[in-house]
């Protein structure tokens, strides 16, 4: 068996691919000729032509005022399996509902509680959802309900709701729970007629509530629901998986073992696939793309080759629903070392924030519905909250399973969406043995270099690993520049091989070394000299604001130094998320998770003590992203940031709100302050003002989190984001180098010095010269920052009077990551 070629069938064999007829006929072999990631982009262009679920922009409360919907009712329930982040969504539904003037009800124990009624349906208050955002599971319970599947059970549920005036439901669950809610909505008029006929309710009561409205939030760790980029609980599940895999790696390394890790995913391989990318697993088995029936031979041969080359450990990820192409289950008997990963634990920062945003939008969607409105699901599309048709999403989700049942694997992968396809293609690319034997360079042989610039951040090493391996596919010589520009000036370059970057993904910091420094008039000649000495023909910079600013400076000196007339690309990597041209920087997810984890511990320390206020100082320079997002994710009461002016009167207003809350039993209050929020209103000043204005009603403590915010092991999100961004950047640089070699393009143009950023769900290459026009270099900030639109949500959920602003749906160009 030739282990150099991929034994799996090609992902595509019958899509009408533009002009790439050879790719259609010959699959991966032709993909090797045109470039694997170019093949991915061809597939994506074709996928865009196929029918897809069209999202509708969520309003997220355009000028929604306090008590706008006074007198309305909303009920929230969780159904099916629990997922981390459900409590965040429940909290958001309750508090947004109360803010809008609604009466909000809990339905405990899911559909079973709806059928049983009584104390299972209880009115919620503001304090009912205090201190739950960091808790796993669901505080209102969840249960499977056979009664609700029968019409008689639904009739009981209808009576229990209508007798309390409840006709607006937020259902948090999977596709089965959401389908049940839609059935209930359709049956509602008939159920009321039966209740009237039975004499259980009056005609007048039925006339007052002729319809019931449904809005769904998908809570599922498998991320198996079509129509949303992520479901509530998926990110947390990935973190639990990666924690387990990282833990066994040391044992596997010590004893030269191969570990097989089973993860959940009976019908969806998302967790297994993304976990494999984030852990550098050597094999991954998922139900959407089964291996051939002789997979054991292939696996053993590959492992044998890898051990022969000195690799001491192997990780194999298996989704619980994995099968081979004959339909035979891939089970635990394949290895004596078997680890099972499940969900659980505290929700990740992403799931907390996702729950907050989805819950708020769900209430707004319900309030805007008319009797003719179809049920919808609140989804995240790129970076925006959107509404998508519930049943259209359910039907497409079911179509995936139908395709798998029919062994139509290509359709199953396509229906999972472009992101799933990209993950699968990237994984297969990075785990192929001996790339130097492939001929993907088109006869070219380039020298490329990579460096880290700025402070370390989670995902830096993942990006360098991906760049190295993709470049080796293209027959490049890859140089790692040690210690940023200082190392570049001194010629501290190390050639990176395939094995050099093995196991880099799981580690934080920077193995290349990174420093905060910019090229200067004195250092640029030495930089140019080193680039010439090593014949560097393209440069990737992975770092924060310094990496972006450095690329701009280098591009501005190209006329004087021809050695700088090479393609350059920046991957934004900084915990501060303060780089223009992207909505999210590599490393910021790891930082937010670390901050939320620290705040959870600080909150716990107040248990049983006198009423206390905590002022928590975060990093971020002048950028308030970390402070704002971590405040939302931790359930903090306010966040002081540079971008939003605040005065002594605002601080005193917080004291007033604190006092009111504590009079109602709240024991603690959290304020997050960005380190450069105000040069005069320092963290110590805020503490002293609180102490003066509190008149002894509460004590105040300061917590400066410091460099611990950079985090330890990068989150799965940052690992995969770094991997995929670097893969895309490498392909871009290869294209530019080939064009320059063939005389089709000059490297002394603005579009050859670019930053690769996320814009919505797209990635876009933007010339740094253009970005300079939208940058505040004094404060190292972009002039426009999307996350500022989340600040009213923070204040509303913390019981401050505010107006909830619209968050517009991104309409950006570029290709998906």
DAHUPE-V526553 format. One record per residue. N is the residue number from 0. PHI is phi in degrees with one decimal (none if undefined). Layout:
[[N	PHI] [N	PHI]]
//
This chain:
[[0	none] [1	-82.5] [2	-76.1] [3	-76.2] [4	-99.2] [5	-72.2] [6	-75.2] [7	-75.1] [8	-62.8] [9	-62.4] [10	-67.4] [11	-133.0] [12	-138.8] [13	-139.6] [14	-71.6] [15	-76.1] [16	-81.1] [17	3.2] [18	-103.3] [19	-93.5] [20	-63.3] [21	-63.7] [22	-66.0] [23	-63.6] [24	-80.1] [25	-116.9] [26	60.1] [27	-65.9] [28	-63.1] [29	-70.1] [30	-60.5] [31	-62.0] [32	-71.6] [33	-94.5] [34	102.5] [35	-57.9] [36	-78.8] [37	-66.4] [38	-62.1] [39	-60.1] [40	-66.7] [41	-62.2] [42	-62.2] [43	-64.6] [44	-62.7] [45	-70.1] [46	-61.9] [47	-63.8] [48	-80.5] [49	-84.7] [50	-58.8] [51	-142.8] [52	-77.2] [53	-97.1] [54	-77.9] [55	-109.5] [56	-57.9] [57	-75.0] [58	-81.3] [59	43.6] [60	82.9] [61	-57.0] [62	54.6] [63	-75.8] [64	-95.0] [65	-55.3] [66	63.5] [67	-63.2] [68	-115.0] [69	-57.1] [70	97.2] [71	-81.3] [72	-124.8] [73	-140.1] [74	-126.7] [75	-127.2] [76	-146.4] [77	-114.5] [78	-140.9] [79	78.7] [80	-68.6] [81	-80.4] [82	-145.4] [83	-69.1] [84	111.7] [85	-60.6] [86	-63.5] [87	-62.0] [88	-66.7] [89	-60.1] [90	-57.7] [91	-67.7] [92	-60.3] [93	-62.8] [94	-74.5] [95	-68.7] [96	-60.7] [97	-64.5] [98	-57.9] [99	-80.7] [100	93.1] [101	-86.2] [102	-86.9] [103	-117.3] [104	-118.3] [105	-87.5] [106	-111.2] [107	-77.8] [108	65.4] [109	60.8] [110	-63.7] [111	-63.5] [112	-66.9] [113	-67.3] [114	-73.9] [115	-74.5] [116	64.1] [117	62.3] [118	-71.4] [119	-69.8] [120	-112.5] [121	-132.7] [122	-71.4] [123	-96.8] [124	-117.0] [125	-58.2] [126	-75.6] [127	-61.3] [128	-114.0] [129	-70.8] [130	60.0] [131	-118.1] [132	-63.6] [133	-91.0] [134	-91.8] [135	-80.3] [136	69.8] [137	-142.8] [138	-70.7] [139	-98.2] [140	75.8] [141	-145.9] [142	-154.7] [143	-74.1] [144	-137.1] [145	-71.3] [146	-60.6] [147	-69.6] [148	-72.1] [149	-97.0] [150	-62.0] [151	-63.7] [152	-67.0] [153	-68.8] [154	-66.4] [155	-63.7] [156	-63.2] [157	-61.6] [158	-63.4] [159	-63.4] [160	-79.4] [161	-67.0] [162	-68.1] [163	-106.5] [164	73.9] [165	-93.5] [166	-134.8] [167	-127.2] [168	-119.0] [169	-106.9] [170	-104.2] [171	-110.7] [172	-177.7] [173	-91.1] [174	-65.2] [175	-65.8] [176	-64.4] [177	-70.0] [178	-63.7] [179	-61.2] [180	-64.6] [181	-67.7] [182	-60.4] [183	-60.8] [184	-62.7] [185	-65.6] [186	-78.5] [187	-52.0] [188	-58.0] [189	-67.1] [190	-64.2] [191	-65.7] [192	-60.0] [193	-67.1] [194	-67.3] [195	-65.9] [196	-62.5] [197	-76.0] [198	79.1] [199	-78.2] [200	-130.5] [201	-90.3] [202	-62.6] [203	-61.4] [204	-65.1] [205	-64.6] [206	-65.1] [207	-73.6] [208	-134.5] [209	-73.7] [210	-132.6] [211	-127.5] [212	-109.3] [213	-126.7] [214	-128.5] [215	-107.4] [216	-121.2] [217	-89.5] [218	-107.3] [219	-159.1] [220	-72.5] [221	-77.9] [222	52.9] [223	-105.6] [224	-107.1] [225	-74.2] [226	113.9] [227	-138.1] [228	-67.4] [229	-142.5] [230	-101.9] [231	-64.3] [232	108.4] [233	-65.4] [234	-61.7] [235	-63.6] [236	-60.4] [237	-61.7] [238	-64.3] [239	-63.5] [240	-62.1] [241	-66.8] [242	-59.4] [243	-67.6] [244	-65.4] [245	-58.1] [246	-67.0] [247	-83.3] [248	-61.1] [249	-62.9] [250	-66.6] [251	-62.0] [252	-65.4] [253	-66.3] [254	-106.3] [255	53.7] [256	-105.8] [257	-111.4] [258	-107.4] [259	-104.9] [260	-113.2] [261	-93.8] [262	-122.4] [263	-68.9] [264	135.6] [265	-63.2] [266	-121.4] [267	-139.4] [268	-96.6] [269	-58.1] [270	-60.1] [271	-64.3] [272	-66.1] [273	-69.2] [274	-63.1] [275	-64.8] [276	-63.0] [277	-78.0] [278	-116.5] [279	58.9] [280	-60.4] [281	-84.5] [282	-140.5] [283	-142.1] [284	-116.9] [285	-131.1] [286	-67.6] [287	-74.3] [288	-139.0] [289	-68.7] [290	-80.6] [291	-66.8] [292	-65.9] [293	-93.3] [294	-61.1] [295	-64.4] [296	-64.1] [297	-63.1] [298	-62.8] [299	-62.7] [300	-67.3] [301	-66.4] [302	-62.5] [303	-63.4] [304	-64.0] [305	-66.1] [306	-65.9] [307	-64.1] [308	-94.7] [309	100.1] [310	-73.6] [311	-94.1] [312	-142.1] [313	-141.5] [314	-119.4] [315	-123.1] [316	-104.2] [317	-129.1] [318	-73.1] [319	-61.1] [320	-99.3] [321	-66.9] [322	-138.2] [323	-93.8] [324	-72.7] [325	-93.3] [326	87.9] [327	-82.1] [328	-66.1] [329	-94.5] [330	-120.0] [331	-68.3] [332	-73.9] [333	-78.4] [334	-159.0] [335	-75.7] [336	-105.3] [337	-129.5] [338	-122.1] [339	-108.4] [340	-110.6] [341	-124.2] [342	-81.6] [343	138.9] [344	84.5] [345	-70.3] [346	-66.9] [347	-70.2] [348	-59.7] [349	-60.0] [350	-67.6] [351	-64.7] [352	-68.2] [353	-60.4] [354	-61.3] [355	-59.8] [356	-68.9] [357	-66.5] [358	-62.1] [359	-63.6] [360	-67.1] [361	-62.2] [362	-65.1] [363	-63.3] [364	-61.9] [365	-61.0] [366	-65.8] [367	-92.7] [368	-72.6] [369	-112.9] [370	-56.9] [371	-86.8] [372	-68.5] [373	-86.2] [374	-59.6] [375	-131.2] [376	-116.3] [377	-85.4] [378	-127.3] [379	-106.7] [380	-120.2] [381	68.1] [382	-124.3] [383	-123.1] [384	-82.8] [385	-132.5] [386	-114.4] [387	-128.6] [388	-62.5] [389	-57.8] [390	-71.0] [391	-64.6] [392	-66.7] [393	-61.9] [394	-63.6] [395	-69.8] [396	-61.3] [397	-67.7] [398	-66.8] [399	-62.3] [400	-64.0] [401	-62.4] [402	-63.8] [403	-67.0] [404	-61.5] [405	-88.8] [406	60.0] [407	-95.4] [408	-66.4] [409	-60.4] [410	-67.2] [411	-60.6] [412	-65.9] [413	-62.3] [414	-68.1] [415	-66.0] [416	111.9] [417	-63.5] [418	-62.8] [419	-62.3] [420	-61.9] [421	-64.1] [422	-60.4] [423	-66.2] [424	-64.3] [425	-65.2] [426	-60.1] [427	-63.0] [428	-67.2] [429	-81.7] [430	-110.1] [431	-77.5] [432	-79.9] [433	49.6] [434	-64.7] [435	-65.6] [436	-84.0] [437	-81.0] [438	-123.0] [439	-105.1] [440	-89.3] [441	66.4] [442	88.9] [443	-91.6] [444	-141.0] [445	-111.7] [446	-104.3] [447	-124.4] [448	-136.7] [449	-135.4] [450	-145.9] [451	-104.6] [452	-134.3] [453	101.2] [454	-74.9] [455	-67.4] [456	-151.5] [457	-59.3] [458	104.6] [459	-59.2] [460	-66.1] [461	-62.8] [462	-66.3] [463	-64.9] [464	-59.7] [465	-63.2] [466	-59.6] [467	-62.4] [468	-72.4] [469	-66.8] [470	-64.2] [471	-63.6] [472	-59.5] [473	-93.2] [474	62.1] [475	-89.2] [476	-91.5] [477	-109.3] [478	-112.6] [479	-96.7] [480	-90.9] [481	-87.2] [482	62.5] [483	57.4] [484	-71.1] [485	-62.9] [486	-68.3] [487	-64.1] [488	-62.7] [489	-88.5] [490	74.3] [491	-85.5] [492	-112.8] [493	-123.1] [494	-71.8] [495	-99.2] [496	-105.1] [497	-56.3] [498	-76.5] [499	-59.0] [500	-100.3] [501	-64.5] [502	65.9] [503	-79.8] [504	-60.3] [505	-76.8] [506	-102.8] [507	-83.2] [508	72.9] [509	-140.1] [510	-69.3] [511	-77.2] [512	87.9] [513	-144.4] [514	-140.0] [515	-89.1] [516	-156.0] [517	-117.0] [518	-63.3] [519	-126.4] [520	-59.5] [521	-79.2] [522	-92.9] [523	-60.4] [524	-58.9] [525	-69.9] [526	-61.6] [527	-63.8] [528	-63.5] [529	-67.0] [530	-59.6] [531	-69.9] [532	-60.2] [533	-93.1] [534	53.5] [535	-71.5] [536	-110.5] [537	-160.6] [538	-135.3] [539	-108.8] [540	-112.9] [541	-111.6] [542	177.5] [543	-93.3] [544	-58.1] [545	-64.2] [546	-63.9] [547	-63.3] [548	-65.4] [549	-63.3] [550	-63.1] [551	-62.2] [552	-64.3] [553	-60.6] [554	-65.8] [555	-75.8] [556	-108.9] [557	-67.0] [558	-61.8] [559	-86.4] [560	-125.7] [561	-59.1] [562	-63.5] [563	-88.5] [564	-85.6] [565	-127.6] [566	-62.4] [567	-130.7] [568	-141.8] [569	-109.1] [570	-105.8] [571	-62.5] [572	-143.1] [573	-161.0] [574	-68.3] [575	-74.4] [576	54.8] [577	-117.4] [578	-98.5] [579	-70.1] [580	88.8] [581	-151.6] [582	-87.1] [583	-148.8] [584	-100.2] [585	-57.9] [586	101.6] [587	-70.6] [588	-65.5] [589	-59.9] [590	-65.0] [591	-62.5] [592	-63.0] [593	-66.0] [594	-63.0] [595	-61.2] [596	-63.8] [597	-66.5] [598	-65.9] [599	-55.7] [600	-68.6] [601	-64.3] [602	-60.8] [603	-65.4] [604	-66.1] [605	-86.1] [606	-61.8] [607	80.5] [608	-100.7] [609	-63.2] [610	-53.0] [611	-142.1] [612	-112.0] [613	-108.8] [614	-109.8] [615	-111.3] [616	-99.7] [617	-107.4] [618	-81.3] [619	127.2] [620	62.4] [621	-88.3] [622	-87.3] [623	-91.8] [624	-59.9] [625	-59.1] [626	-63.3] [627	-69.1] [628	-69.2] [629	-69.4] [630	-65.7] [631	-64.7] [632	-70.3] [633	-103.0] [634	76.9] [635	-68.7] [636	-90.4] [637	-165.7] [638	-141.4] [639	-95.6] [640	-135.4] [641	-67.5] [642	-68.2] [643	-121.9] [644	-58.7] [645	-139.7] [646	-122.6] [647	-59.8] [648	-63.3] [649	-65.8] [650	-66.2] [651	-64.8] [652	-62.0] [653	-62.4] [654	-60.0] [655	-63.3] [656	-63.7] [657	-58.2] [658	-59.8] [659	-62.5] [660	-64.8] [661	-70.8] [662	-64.9] [663	-99.9] [664	106.3] [665	-69.0] [666	-99.0] [667	-147.6] [668	-142.9] [669	-119.4] [670	-124.6] [671	-104.4] [672	-122.7] [673	-68.0] [674	-58.9] [675	-113.7] [676	-60.2] [677	-161.3] [678	-69.9] [679	-98.5] [680	-86.4] [681	-72.1] [682	-60.5] [683	-66.8] [684	-63.5] [685	-61.1] [686	-61.2] [687	-65.8] [688	-66.6] [689	-61.2] [690	-62.1] [691	-70.5] [692	-82.7] [693	-77.7] [694	52.4] [695	80.0] [696	-72.8] [697	-155.9] [698	-102.6] [699	-128.0] [700	-128.9] [701	-106.8] [702	-134.9] [703	-97.4] [704	-75.1] [705	66.4] [706	-72.9] [707	-60.1] [708	-64.1] [709	-65.8] [710	81.0] [711	-97.9] [712	-71.0] [713	-61.9] [714	-69.7] [715	-54.7] [716	-59.7] [717	-69.6] [718	-61.4] [719	-74.8] [720	-62.6] [721	-63.0] [722	-63.1] [723	-76.9] [724	-63.7] [725	-66.4] [726	-62.0] [727	-67.4] [728	-63.3] [729	-63.2] [730	-60.9] [731	-63.7] [732	-64.5] [733	-61.5] [734	-62.0] [735	-65.5] [736	-64.9] [737	-65.1] [738	-63.0] [739	-66.1] [740	-63.0] [741	-83.6] [742	75.6] [743	-90.8] [744	-157.1] [745	-102.6] [746	-86.3] [747	-101.8] [748	-126.5] [749	-57.7] [750	-79.2] [751	-107.0] [752	-128.8] [753	-129.4] [754	-117.8] [755	-96.0] [756	-129.8] [757	-90.8] [758	-134.3] [759	68.2] [760	-100.2] [761	-106.1] [762	-112.7] [763	-134.4] [764	-91.1] [765	-119.6] [766	-57.0] [767	-64.4] [768	-64.0] [769	-69.9] [770	-65.4] [771	-59.3] [772	-74.5] [773	-119.5] [774	-125.6] [775	-94.5] [776	-70.2] [777	-62.2] [778	-103.2] [779	56.3] [780	-139.4] [781	-71.3] [782	-69.9] [783	-119.9] [784	-133.0] [785	-61.8] [786	-68.8] [787	-60.8] [788	-70.4] [789	-84.4] [790	-65.9] [791	-60.6] [792	-62.6] [793	-56.5] [794	-72.1] [795	-64.2] [796	-69.4] [797	-102.0] [798	70.1] [799	-105.1] [800	-70.3] [801	-163.3] [802	-108.8] [803	-86.0] [804	-90.4] [805	-70.2] [806	-111.5] [807	-73.8] [808	-72.5] [809	-64.9] [810	-126.6] [811	-109.4] [812	-101.4] [813	116.9] [814	-104.7] [815	-65.8] [816	-73.6]]
//
